[in-house]
């Protein structure tokens, strides 16, 4: 049985993961971390990981970017693998995460959905065929009105997957309104839409002469991200130092 600490346990994703873990016989939450203590859980909740003395195999983080530095330091000190699901990290934080992964196991993914991570693999196959044939690539992502970052981390990850398979030959374009000119052959456009309660929609469009091929992913509930995080926790619990992502979980 995998013993897990839920970092950000009283947030929306933390509570969703709590519900999913209750129905899973292979994993249990032994402690939670959250400064909000207004929710009653079946496990003890601490204000910080420093205060938590409960033994565990792995930490799952769905907190805030501002808390990631302390989280990484504590996990390193306690020798705890950590699944980092928090988005919007700065370049400095990403660098710190990479350095810490030399000492403990860290899994980070822009999107915890198994479907999105499978889509990345499919896009890499597609661009190898459609790119040389002259197809233009555009990504359109849609999220709820409360999302702070744009474009989404998932949209950027999809773009990176395409670009990597194309030998990094594409140039990302985020806003066409300021320039009146034809589209460049090696542009990769990324557009963001914000509104309502959209959980997460991503379309990757390959537009060619007289035909269009679109790869789409729709998240109808945050449960898809929660389920992916639980799968990642089980995978990471017995791993040695290194930086992992959801492709490792899929291929395990």
Buried (B, 14 or more C-beta within 10 A) or exposed (E): EBBBBBBBBBBEBBBBBBEBBEEBEEBBBBBBBBEEEEBEBEBEBBEBBEEBEEEBBBBBBBBBBEBBBEBBBBBBEBEBBBBBBBBBBEEEBEEBBEEBBEBBBBBBBBBBBBEBBBBBBEBBEBBEEBBEEEBBBBBBBBBEEEBEEBBBBBBBBBBBBBBBBBEEEBEBBEEEEEEEEEEEEEBBBBBBEBEEEBBBBBBBBBBEEEEEEEBEBEBEEBBBBBBBBBBBBBBBBEBEBBBBBBBBBBEE
